[in-house]
Amino acid sequence: MPYVHFLSASITFAHMSQERTEISSLGEFGLIDHLTRNNEIRNASTLLSVGDDAAVIDSFGKQLAISTDMLVEGVHFDLMYTPLRHLGYKAVVVNL
């Protein structure tokens, strides 16, 4: 497994060149591809492994999408102006 070190928005792989790769130069999808390039599916129930937003597993004959996301105060919302009810709604709908 490669050693990943995050510092000042850069990625360094110890077993590769020590040249810095700025995350901004990769973009979201480039970063996902870079981090998951050698990912192996190890569970037979995994139909679609890690990707942009979700993985798909077989759960007793039914396909189940599993997703995770993060909302950061000051980036995605401001509690000074966002009612908790609206924040809860946003937390749900960004993952649908």
Buried (B, 14 or more C-beta within 10 A) or exposed (E): EEEEEEEEEBBBBEEEEEEEBEBEEBEEEEBBEBBEEEEEEEEEEBEEBBBEEBBBBEEEEEEEEEEEEEEEEEEBBEEEEBEEEEBEEBBEEEEE
